[in-house]
């Protein structure tokens, strides 16, 4: 149980600040780009969950699924940078936390291509939210570099957490428990996003 406590603590170690509040608009450099996904609770949970899901799927998915997220997130960023609107961006970002956690909680193991498409859909909206902020930043290129690096690092953290689950007698049940926790937080974010609570 001690290991489970530390895994959950690691997942919940960031503040509950809204990830897309644009607090870096004045001086958005490399450090701001690194801190944005780490301190934004919705982005942090989604990124870690992508890594955790990839371990659950196993095989080539361990690296293909997070890579798909990063690449499609870059595409979403380009769309946001151009000013093209997507519907319900914040709501879909909150949904991503719930959906990723829910799939992990179900111990689902979709085919690699389906897993890549699943995370890619949400990556488009995560990227769009940040791409829309880039024109307001003082150092946009440095910010994007830091943001992409931190996102990849959070994916790797999720992979490591998934591997740590093997320390428990029932790794699948441990991952499912973590997924249920992420889904619960995501459900709350969804309610907040649409003003229900």
mmCIF file of the C-alpha atoms, coordinates in Angstrom:
data_MODEL
# 
_entry.id   MODEL 
# 
loop_
_atom_site.group_PDB 
_atom_site.id 
_atom_site.type_symbol 
_atom_site.label_atom_id 
_atom_site.label_alt_id 
_atom_site.label_comp_id 
_atom_site.label_asym_id 
_atom_site.label_entity_id 
_atom_site.label_seq_id 
_atom_site.pdbx_PDB_ins_code 
_atom_site.Cartn_x 
_atom_site.Cartn_y 
_atom_site.Cartn_z 
_atom_site.occupancy 
_atom_site.B_iso_or_equiv 
_atom_site.pdbx_formal_charge 
_atom_site.auth_seq_id 
_atom_site.auth_comp_id 
_atom_site.auth_asym_id 
_atom_site.auth_atom_id 
_atom_site.pdbx_PDB_model_num 
ATOM 1   C CA . UNK A 1 1   ? 0.000   0.000  0.000   1.00 0.00 ? 1   UNK A CA 1 
ATOM 2   C CA . UNK A 1 2   ? 2.924   2.359  0.625   1.00 0.00 ? 2   UNK A CA 1 
ATOM 3   C CA . UNK A 1 3   ? 3.947   2.191  -3.047  1.00 0.00 ? 3   UNK A CA 1 
ATOM 4   C CA . UNK A 1 4   ? 0.374   2.940  -4.132  1.00 0.00 ? 4   UNK A CA 1 
ATOM 5   C CA . UNK A 1 5   ? 0.324   5.970  -1.839  1.00 0.00 ? 5   UNK A CA 1 
ATOM 6   C CA . UNK A 1 6   ? 3.475   7.343  -3.488  1.00 0.00 ? 6   UNK A CA 1 
ATOM 7   C CA . UNK A 1 7   ? 2.152   6.693  -6.991  1.00 0.00 ? 7   UNK A CA 1 
ATOM 8   C CA . UNK A 1 8   ? -1.077  8.559  -6.219  1.00 0.00 ? 8   UNK A CA 1 
ATOM 9   C CA . UNK A 1 9   ? 0.896   11.363 -4.555  1.00 0.00 ? 9   UNK A CA 1 
ATOM 10  C CA . UNK A 1 10  ? 3.008   11.660 -7.709  1.00 0.00 ? 10  UNK A CA 1 
ATOM 11  C CA . UNK A 1 11  ? -0.119  11.950 -9.830  1.00 0.00 ? 11  UNK A CA 1 
ATOM 12  C CA . UNK A 1 12  ? -1.597  14.599 -7.580  1.00 0.00 ? 12  UNK A CA 1 
ATOM 13  C CA . UNK A 1 13  ? 1.590   16.588 -6.977  1.00 0.00 ? 13  UNK A CA 1 
ATOM 14  C CA . UNK A 1 14  ? 0.655   19.551 -9.174  1.00 0.00 ? 14  UNK A CA 1 
ATOM 15  C CA . UNK A 1 15  ? -1.548  22.457 -8.232  1.00 0.00 ? 15  UNK A CA 1 
ATOM 16  C CA . UNK A 1 16  ? -5.169  22.581 -9.343  1.00 0.00 ? 16  UNK A CA 1 
ATOM 17  C CA . UNK A 1 17  ? -4.496  25.684 -11.426 1.00 0.00 ? 17  UNK A CA 1 
ATOM 18  C CA . UNK A 1 18  ? -6.264  25.806 -14.757 1.00 0.00 ? 18  UNK A CA 1 
ATOM 19  C CA . UNK A 1 19  ? -3.803  24.719 -17.430 1.00 0.00 ? 19  UNK A CA 1 
ATOM 20  C CA . UNK A 1 20  ? -4.948  27.166 -20.049 1.00 0.00 ? 20  UNK A CA 1 
ATOM 21  C CA . UNK A 1 21  ? -5.190  30.369 -18.046 1.00 0.00 ? 21  UNK A CA 1 
ATOM 22  C CA . UNK A 1 22  ? -2.435  32.112 -20.067 1.00 0.00 ? 22  UNK A CA 1 
ATOM 23  C CA . UNK A 1 23  ? -0.508  33.272 -17.011 1.00 0.00 ? 23  UNK A CA 1 
ATOM 24  C CA . UNK A 1 24  ? 2.695   33.276 -19.085 1.00 0.00 ? 24  UNK A CA 1 
ATOM 25  C CA . UNK A 1 25  ? 1.452   35.722 -21.697 1.00 0.00 ? 25  UNK A CA 1 
ATOM 26  C CA . UNK A 1 26  ? 3.894   38.460 -20.679 1.00 0.00 ? 26  UNK A CA 1 
ATOM 27  C CA . UNK A 1 27  ? 7.132   36.447 -20.600 1.00 0.00 ? 27  UNK A CA 1 
ATOM 28  C CA . UNK A 1 28  ? 6.396   33.114 -22.220 1.00 0.00 ? 28  UNK A CA 1 
ATOM 29  C CA . UNK A 1 29  ? 9.902   31.708 -22.577 1.00 0.00 ? 29  UNK A CA 1 
ATOM 30  C CA . UNK A 1 30  ? 11.350  28.210 -22.268 1.00 0.00 ? 30  UNK A CA 1 
ATOM 31  C CA . UNK A 1 31  ? 10.807  27.903 -18.505 1.00 0.00 ? 31  UNK A CA 1 
ATOM 32  C CA . UNK A 1 32  ? 7.208   29.066 -18.828 1.00 0.00 ? 32  UNK A CA 1 
ATOM 33  C CA . UNK A 1 33  ? 6.683   26.427 -21.514 1.00 0.00 ? 33  UNK A CA 1 
ATOM 34  C CA . UNK A 1 34  ? 8.099   23.716 -19.258 1.00 0.00 ? 34  UNK A CA 1 
ATOM 35  C CA . UNK A 1 35  ? 6.045   24.791 -16.240 1.00 0.00 ? 35  UNK A CA 1 
ATOM 36  C CA . UNK A 1 36  ? 2.752   25.247 -18.061 1.00 0.00 ? 36  UNK A CA 1 
ATOM 37  C CA . UNK A 1 37  ? 1.894   21.538 -18.528 1.00 0.00 ? 37  UNK A CA 1 
ATOM 38  C CA . UNK A 1 38  ? 3.413   20.581 -15.173 1.00 0.00 ? 38  UNK A CA 1 
ATOM 39  C CA . UNK A 1 39  ? 1.449   23.139 -13.150 1.00 0.00 ? 39  UNK A CA 1 
ATOM 40  C CA . UNK A 1 40  ? -1.735  22.806 -15.194 1.00 0.00 ? 40  UNK A CA 1 
ATOM 41  C CA . UNK A 1 41  ? -3.564  19.956 -13.516 1.00 0.00 ? 41  UNK A CA 1 
ATOM 42  C CA . UNK A 1 42  ? -5.708  18.969 -16.512 1.00 0.00 ? 42  UNK A CA 1 
ATOM 43  C CA . UNK A 1 43  ? -2.722  18.773 -18.843 1.00 0.00 ? 43  UNK A CA 1 
ATOM 44  C CA . UNK A 1 44  ? -0.567  16.976 -16.273 1.00 0.00 ? 44  UNK A CA 1 
ATOM 45  C CA . UNK A 1 45  ? -3.174  14.274 -15.620 1.00 0.00 ? 45  UNK A CA 1 
ATOM 46  C CA . UNK A 1 46  ? -3.936  13.769 -19.303 1.00 0.00 ? 46  UNK A CA 1 
ATOM 47  C CA . UNK A 1 47  ? -0.257  13.457 -20.240 1.00 0.00 ? 47  UNK A CA 1 
ATOM 48  C CA . UNK A 1 48  ? 0.529   11.009 -17.436 1.00 0.00 ? 48  UNK A CA 1 
ATOM 49  C CA . UNK A 1 49  ? -2.603  9.031  -18.314 1.00 0.00 ? 49  UNK A CA 1 
ATOM 50  C CA . UNK A 1 50  ? -1.463  8.729  -21.944 1.00 0.00 ? 50  UNK A CA 1 
ATOM 51  C CA . UNK A 1 51  ? 1.768   7.130  -20.755 1.00 0.00 ? 51  UNK A CA 1 
ATOM 52  C CA . UNK A 1 52  ? -0.080  4.864  -18.334 1.00 0.00 ? 52  UNK A CA 1 
ATOM 53  C CA . UNK A 1 53  ? -2.510  3.775  -21.060 1.00 0.00 ? 53  UNK A CA 1 
ATOM 54  C CA . UNK A 1 54  ? 0.364   2.982  -23.408 1.00 0.00 ? 54  UNK A CA 1 
ATOM 55  C CA . UNK A 1 55  ? 1.859   0.607  -20.823 1.00 0.00 ? 55  UNK A CA 1 
ATOM 56  C CA . UNK A 1 56  ? -1.533  -1.003 -20.378 1.00 0.00 ? 56  UNK A CA 1 
ATOM 57  C CA . UNK A 1 57  ? -1.744  -1.583 -24.126 1.00 0.00 ? 57  UNK A CA 1 
ATOM 58  C CA . UNK A 1 58  ? 1.818   -2.935 -24.213 1.00 0.00 ? 58  UNK A CA 1 
ATOM 59  C CA . UNK A 1 59  ? 4.134   -3.718 -27.112 1.00 0.00 ? 59  UNK A CA 1 
ATOM 60  C CA . UNK A 1 60  ? 4.839   -0.981 -29.636 1.00 0.00 ? 60  UNK A CA 1 
ATOM 61  C CA . UNK A 1 61  ? 2.011   1.109  -28.175 1.00 0.00 ? 61  UNK A CA 1 
ATOM 62  C CA . UNK A 1 62  ? 4.271   2.069  -25.264 1.00 0.00 ? 62  UNK A CA 1 
ATOM 63  C CA . UNK A 1 63  ? 6.054   4.556  -27.510 1.00 0.00 ? 63  UNK A CA 1 
ATOM 64  C CA . UNK A 1 64  ? 3.688   4.892  -30.482 1.00 0.00 ? 64  UNK A CA 1 
ATOM 65  C CA . UNK A 1 65  ? 0.740   6.182  -28.467 1.00 0.00 ? 65  UNK A CA 1 
ATOM 66  C CA . UNK A 1 66  ? 2.602   9.018  -26.651 1.00 0.00 ? 66  UNK A CA 1 
ATOM 67  C CA . UNK A 1 67  ? 4.412   9.922  -29.891 1.00 0.00 ? 67  UNK A CA 1 
ATOM 68  C CA . UNK A 1 68  ? 1.058   10.197 -31.681 1.00 0.00 ? 68  UNK A CA 1 
ATOM 69  C CA . UNK A 1 69  ? -0.173  12.531 -28.963 1.00 0.00 ? 69  UNK A CA 1 
ATOM 70  C CA . UNK A 1 70  ? 2.826   14.852 -29.253 1.00 0.00 ? 70  UNK A CA 1 
ATOM 71  C CA . UNK A 1 71  ? 2.645   14.992 -33.064 1.00 0.00 ? 71  UNK A CA 1 
ATOM 72  C CA . UNK A 1 72  ? -1.096  15.661 -33.220 1.00 0.00 ? 72  UNK A CA 1 
ATOM 73  C CA . UNK A 1 73  ? -0.772  18.180 -30.394 1.00 0.00 ? 73  UNK A CA 1 
ATOM 74  C CA . UNK A 1 74  ? 1.712   20.075 -32.583 1.00 0.00 ? 74  UNK A CA 1 
ATOM 75  C CA . UNK A 1 75  ? -0.846  20.017 -35.412 1.00 0.00 ? 75  UNK A CA 1 
ATOM 76  C CA . UNK A 1 76  ? -3.516  21.335 -33.045 1.00 0.00 ? 76  UNK A CA 1 
ATOM 77  C CA . UNK A 1 77  ? -1.120  24.069 -31.970 1.00 0.00 ? 77  UNK A CA 1 
ATOM 78  C CA . UNK A 1 78  ? -0.625  25.113 -35.583 1.00 0.00 ? 78  UNK A CA 1 
ATOM 79  C CA . UNK A 1 79  ? -4.405  25.269 -36.070 1.00 0.00 ? 79  UNK A CA 1 
ATOM 80  C CA . UNK A 1 80  ? -4.797  27.382 -32.941 1.00 0.00 ? 80  UNK A CA 1 
ATOM 81  C CA . UNK A 1 81  ? -1.944  29.664 -34.003 1.00 0.00 ? 81  UNK A CA 1 
ATOM 82  C CA . UNK A 1 82  ? -3.740  30.363 -37.304 1.00 0.00 ? 82  UNK A CA 1 
ATOM 83  C CA . UNK A 1 83  ? -6.826  31.437 -35.365 1.00 0.00 ? 83  UNK A CA 1 
ATOM 84  C CA . UNK A 1 84  ? -9.036  28.584 -36.594 1.00 0.00 ? 84  UNK A CA 1 
ATOM 85  C CA . UNK A 1 85  ? -11.679 27.842 -33.979 1.00 0.00 ? 85  UNK A CA 1 
ATOM 86  C CA . UNK A 1 86  ? -12.531 24.406 -32.611 1.00 0.00 ? 86  UNK A CA 1 
ATOM 87  C CA . UNK A 1 87  ? -15.735 23.825 -30.618 1.00 0.00 ? 87  UNK A CA 1 
ATOM 88  C CA . UNK A 1 88  ? -15.772 23.322 -26.842 1.00 0.00 ? 88  UNK A CA 1 
ATOM 89  C CA . UNK A 1 89  ? -11.976 23.251 -26.484 1.00 0.00 ? 89  UNK A CA 1 
ATOM 90  C CA . UNK A 1 90  ? -11.918 23.472 -22.676 1.00 0.00 ? 90  UNK A CA 1 
ATOM 91  C CA . UNK A 1 91  ? -14.744 20.957 -22.377 1.00 0.00 ? 91  UNK A CA 1 
ATOM 92  C CA . UNK A 1 92  ? -12.953 18.444 -24.609 1.00 0.00 ? 92  UNK A CA 1 
ATOM 93  C CA . UNK A 1 93  ? -9.740  18.912 -22.609 1.00 0.00 ? 93  UNK A CA 1 
ATOM 94  C CA . UNK A 1 94  ? -11.656 18.090 -19.428 1.00 0.00 ? 94  UNK A CA 1 
ATOM 95  C CA . UNK A 1 95  ? -13.263 15.156 -21.249 1.00 0.00 ? 95  UNK A CA 1 
ATOM 96  C CA . UNK A 1 96  ? -9.789  13.891 -22.159 1.00 0.00 ? 96  UNK A CA 1 
ATOM 97  C CA . UNK A 1 97  ? -8.896  13.491 -18.484 1.00 0.00 ? 97  UNK A CA 1 
ATOM 98  C CA . UNK A 1 98  ? -12.125 11.599 -17.805 1.00 0.00 ? 98  UNK A CA 1 
ATOM 99  C CA . UNK A 1 99  ? -11.966 9.429  -20.927 1.00 0.00 ? 99  UNK A CA 1 
ATOM 100 C CA . UNK A 1 100 ? -8.308  8.452  -20.532 1.00 0.00 ? 100 UNK A CA 1 
ATOM 101 C CA . UNK A 1 101 ? -8.846  7.565  -16.896 1.00 0.00 ? 101 UNK A CA 1 
ATOM 102 C CA . UNK A 1 102 ? -12.009 5.626  -17.720 1.00 0.00 ? 102 UNK A CA 1 
ATOM 103 C CA . UNK A 1 103 ? -10.285 3.515  -20.392 1.00 0.00 ? 103 UNK A CA 1 
ATOM 104 C CA . UNK A 1 104 ? -7.458  2.753  -17.968 1.00 0.00 ? 104 UNK A CA 1 
ATOM 105 C CA . UNK A 1 105 ? -9.973  1.887  -15.232 1.00 0.00 ? 105 UNK A CA 1 
ATOM 106 C CA . UNK A 1 106 ? -11.642 -0.596 -17.603 1.00 0.00 ? 106 UNK A CA 1 
ATOM 107 C CA . UNK A 1 107 ? -8.235  -2.218 -18.284 1.00 0.00 ? 107 UNK A CA 1 
ATOM 108 C CA . UNK A 1 108 ? -9.016  -1.817 -21.983 1.00 0.00 ? 108 UNK A CA 1 
ATOM 109 C CA . UNK A 1 109 ? -6.298  -2.732 -24.485 1.00 0.00 ? 109 UNK A CA 1 
ATOM 110 C CA . UNK A 1 110 ? -7.325  -1.334 -27.868 1.00 0.00 ? 110 UNK A CA 1 
ATOM 111 C CA . UNK A 1 111 ? -5.251  -2.029 -30.953 1.00 0.00 ? 111 UNK A CA 1 
ATOM 112 C CA . UNK A 1 112 ? -2.304  0.342  -31.296 1.00 0.00 ? 112 UNK A CA 1 
ATOM 113 C CA . UNK A 1 113 ? -3.836  2.263  -34.198 1.00 0.00 ? 113 UNK A CA 1 
ATOM 114 C CA . UNK A 1 114 ? -7.103  2.795  -32.297 1.00 0.00 ? 114 UNK A CA 1 
ATOM 115 C CA . UNK A 1 115 ? -5.191  3.902  -29.215 1.00 0.00 ? 115 UNK A CA 1 
ATOM 116 C CA . UNK A 1 116 ? -3.225  6.387  -31.297 1.00 0.00 ? 116 UNK A CA 1 
ATOM 117 C CA . UNK A 1 117 ? -6.431  7.753  -32.845 1.00 0.00 ? 117 UNK A CA 1 
ATOM 118 C CA . UNK A 1 118 ? -8.088  7.946  -29.409 1.00 0.00 ? 118 UNK A CA 1 
ATOM 119 C CA . UNK A 1 119 ? -5.314  10.013 -27.820 1.00 0.00 ? 119 UNK A CA 1 
ATOM 120 C CA . UNK A 1 120 ? -4.789  11.953 -31.050 1.00 0.00 ? 120 UNK A CA 1 
ATOM 121 C CA . UNK A 1 121 ? -8.339  13.301 -30.941 1.00 0.00 ? 121 UNK A CA 1 
ATOM 122 C CA . UNK A 1 122 ? -7.738  14.828 -27.535 1.00 0.00 ? 122 UNK A CA 1 
ATOM 123 C CA . UNK A 1 123 ? -4.227  15.961 -28.474 1.00 0.00 ? 123 UNK A CA 1 
ATOM 124 C CA . UNK A 1 124 ? -5.732  18.151 -31.201 1.00 0.00 ? 124 UNK A CA 1 
ATOM 125 C CA . UNK A 1 125 ? -7.674  20.134 -28.589 1.00 0.00 ? 125 UNK A CA 1 
ATOM 126 C CA . UNK A 1 126 ? -4.816  20.311 -26.086 1.00 0.00 ? 126 UNK A CA 1 
ATOM 127 C CA . UNK A 1 127 ? -2.580  21.669 -28.842 1.00 0.00 ? 127 UNK A CA 1 
ATOM 128 C CA . UNK A 1 128 ? -5.205  24.097 -30.090 1.00 0.00 ? 128 UNK A CA 1 
ATOM 129 C CA . UNK A 1 129 ? -5.617  25.675 -26.660 1.00 0.00 ? 129 UNK A CA 1 
ATOM 130 C CA . UNK A 1 130 ? -1.916  26.380 -26.443 1.00 0.00 ? 130 UNK A CA 1 
ATOM 131 C CA . UNK A 1 131 ? -1.495  27.396 -30.069 1.00 0.00 ? 131 UNK A CA 1 
ATOM 132 C CA . UNK A 1 132 ? -4.126  30.082 -29.607 1.00 0.00 ? 132 UNK A CA 1 
ATOM 133 C CA . UNK A 1 133 ? -2.002  31.563 -26.798 1.00 0.00 ? 133 UNK A CA 1 
ATOM 134 C CA . UNK A 1 134 ? 1.285   31.697 -28.728 1.00 0.00 ? 134 UNK A CA 1 
ATOM 135 C CA . UNK A 1 135 ? 0.771   35.088 -30.462 1.00 0.00 ? 135 UNK A CA 1 
ATOM 136 C CA . UNK A 1 136 ? 0.513   36.734 -27.014 1.00 0.00 ? 136 UNK A CA 1 
ATOM 137 C CA . UNK A 1 137 ? 3.850   35.329 -25.809 1.00 0.00 ? 137 UNK A CA 1 
ATOM 138 C CA . UNK A 1 138 ? 7.101   37.267 -25.704 1.00 0.00 ? 138 UNK A CA 1 
ATOM 139 C CA . UNK A 1 139 ? 9.254   34.254 -26.700 1.00 0.00 ? 139 UNK A CA 1 
ATOM 140 C CA . UNK A 1 140 ? 6.958   31.888 -28.608 1.00 0.00 ? 140 UNK A CA 1 
ATOM 141 C CA . UNK A 1 141 ? 9.608   29.545 -30.045 1.00 0.00 ? 141 UNK A CA 1 
ATOM 142 C CA . UNK A 1 142 ? 11.263  28.987 -26.660 1.00 0.00 ? 142 UNK A CA 1 
ATOM 143 C CA . UNK A 1 143 ? 7.862   28.491 -25.059 1.00 0.00 ? 143 UNK A CA 1 
ATOM 144 C CA . UNK A 1 144 ? 6.828   25.862 -27.610 1.00 0.00 ? 144 UNK A CA 1 
ATOM 145 C CA . UNK A 1 145 ? 10.125  24.020 -27.138 1.00 0.00 ? 145 UNK A CA 1 
ATOM 146 C CA . UNK A 1 146 ? 9.709   23.930 -23.375 1.00 0.00 ? 146 UNK A CA 1 
ATOM 147 C CA . UNK A 1 147 ? 6.079   22.913 -23.624 1.00 0.00 ? 147 UNK A CA 1 
ATOM 148 C CA . UNK A 1 148 ? 6.766   20.024 -26.010 1.00 0.00 ? 148 UNK A CA 1 
ATOM 149 C CA . UNK A 1 149 ? 9.688   18.809 -23.896 1.00 0.00 ? 149 UNK A CA 1 
ATOM 150 C CA . UNK A 1 150 ? 7.617   18.878 -20.699 1.00 0.00 ? 150 UNK A CA 1 
ATOM 151 C CA . UNK A 1 151 ? 4.740   17.076 -22.415 1.00 0.00 ? 151 UNK A CA 1 
ATOM 152 C CA . UNK A 1 152 ? 7.045   14.276 -23.566 1.00 0.00 ? 152 UNK A CA 1 
ATOM 153 C CA . UNK A 1 153 ? 8.537   14.075 -20.058 1.00 0.00 ? 153 UNK A CA 1 
ATOM 154 C CA . UNK A 1 154 ? 5.061   13.693 -18.545 1.00 0.00 ? 154 UNK A CA 1 
ATOM 155 C CA . UNK A 1 155 ? 4.329   10.873 -20.992 1.00 0.00 ? 155 UNK A CA 1 
ATOM 156 C CA . UNK A 1 156 ? 7.514   9.162  -19.848 1.00 0.00 ? 156 UNK A CA 1 
ATOM 157 C CA . UNK A 1 157 ? 6.458   9.683  -16.235 1.00 0.00 ? 157 UNK A CA 1 
ATOM 158 C CA . UNK A 1 158 ? 3.180   7.919  -17.043 1.00 0.00 ? 158 UNK A CA 1 
ATOM 159 C CA . UNK A 1 159 ? 5.118   5.038  -18.604 1.00 0.00 ? 159 UNK A CA 1 
ATOM 160 C CA . UNK A 1 160 ? 7.295   4.791  -15.485 1.00 0.00 ? 160 UNK A CA 1 
ATOM 161 C CA . UNK A 1 161 ? 4.233   4.800  -13.229 1.00 0.00 ? 161 UNK A CA 1 
ATOM 162 C CA . UNK A 1 162 ? 2.747   2.037  -15.371 1.00 0.00 ? 162 UNK A CA 1 
ATOM 163 C CA . UNK A 1 163 ? 5.941   0.031  -14.974 1.00 0.00 ? 163 UNK A CA 1 
ATOM 164 C CA . UNK A 1 164 ? 5.967   0.671  -11.208 1.00 0.00 ? 164 UNK A CA 1 
ATOM 165 C CA . UNK A 1 165 ? 2.550   -0.954 -11.056 1.00 0.00 ? 165 UNK A CA 1 
ATOM 166 C CA . UNK A 1 166 ? 4.339   -4.238 -11.736 1.00 0.00 ? 166 UNK A CA 1 
ATOM 167 C CA . UNK A 1 167 ? 5.614   -4.079 -8.141  1.00 0.00 ? 167 UNK A CA 1 
ATOM 168 C CA . UNK A 1 168 ? 2.103   -4.954 -6.959  1.00 0.00 ? 168 UNK A CA 1 
ATOM 169 C CA . UNK A 1 169 ? 0.591   -8.454 -6.890  1.00 0.00 ? 169 UNK A CA 1 
ATOM 170 C CA . UNK A 1 170 ? -2.036  -7.391 -9.445  1.00 0.00 ? 170 UNK A CA 1 
ATOM 171 C CA . UNK A 1 171 ? -0.562  -4.709 -11.761 1.00 0.00 ? 171 UNK A CA 1 
ATOM 172 C CA . UNK A 1 172 ? -3.729  -4.458 -13.880 1.00 0.00 ? 172 UNK A CA 1 
ATOM 173 C CA . UNK A 1 173 ? -5.876  -3.784 -10.816 1.00 0.00 ? 173 UNK A CA 1 
ATOM 174 C CA . UNK A 1 174 ? -3.392  -1.155 -9.617  1.00 0.00 ? 174 UNK A CA 1 
ATOM 175 C CA . UNK A 1 175 ? -3.488  0.608  -12.989 1.00 0.00 ? 175 UNK A CA 1 
ATOM 176 C CA . UNK A 1 176 ? -7.282  0.374  -12.978 1.00 0.00 ? 176 UNK A CA 1 
ATOM 177 C CA . UNK A 1 177 ? -7.411  2.020  -9.554  1.00 0.00 ? 177 UNK A CA 1 
ATOM 178 C CA . UNK A 1 178 ? -5.205  4.863  -10.761 1.00 0.00 ? 178 UNK A CA 1 
ATOM 179 C CA . UNK A 1 179 ? -7.351  5.206  -13.862 1.00 0.00 ? 179 UNK A CA 1 
ATOM 180 C CA . UNK A 1 180 ? -10.499 5.401  -11.763 1.00 0.00 ? 180 UNK A CA 1 
ATOM 181 C CA . UNK A 1 181 ? -8.939  8.221  -9.743  1.00 0.00 ? 181 UNK A CA 1 
ATOM 182 C CA . UNK A 1 182 ? -8.020  10.124 -12.902 1.00 0.00 ? 182 UNK A CA 1 
ATOM 183 C CA . UNK A 1 183 ? -11.521 9.579  -14.307 1.00 0.00 ? 183 UNK A CA 1 
ATOM 184 C CA . UNK A 1 184 ? -13.048 10.908 -11.102 1.00 0.00 ? 184 UNK A CA 1 
ATOM 185 C CA . UNK A 1 185 ? -10.998 14.090 -11.313 1.00 0.00 ? 185 UNK A CA 1 
ATOM 186 C CA . UNK A 1 186 ? -11.874 14.364 -15.000 1.00 0.00 ? 186 UNK A CA 1 
ATOM 187 C CA . UNK A 1 187 ? -15.593 14.053 -14.256 1.00 0.00 ? 187 UNK A CA 1 
ATOM 188 C CA . UNK A 1 188 ? -15.304 16.915 -11.783 1.00 0.00 ? 188 UNK A CA 1 
ATOM 189 C CA . UNK A 1 189 ? -13.417 19.005 -14.371 1.00 0.00 ? 189 UNK A CA 1 
ATOM 190 C CA . UNK A 1 190 ? -16.174 18.323 -16.893 1.00 0.00 ? 190 UNK A CA 1 
ATOM 191 C CA . UNK A 1 191 ? -18.843 19.521 -14.477 1.00 0.00 ? 191 UNK A CA 1 
ATOM 192 C CA . UNK A 1 192 ? -16.824 22.652 -13.745 1.00 0.00 ? 192 UNK A CA 1 
ATOM 193 C CA . UNK A 1 193 ? -16.157 23.247 -17.438 1.00 0.00 ? 193 UNK A CA 1 
ATOM 194 C CA . UNK A 1 194 ? -19.847 23.371 -18.251 1.00 0.00 ? 194 UNK A CA 1 
ATOM 195 C CA . UNK A 1 195 ? -20.824 25.292 -15.100 1.00 0.00 ? 195 UNK A CA 1 
ATOM 196 C CA . UNK A 1 196 ? -22.772 22.404 -13.589 1.00 0.00 ? 196 UNK A CA 1 
ATOM 197 C CA . UNK A 1 197 ? -20.997 22.658 -10.215 1.00 0.00 ? 197 UNK A CA 1 
# 
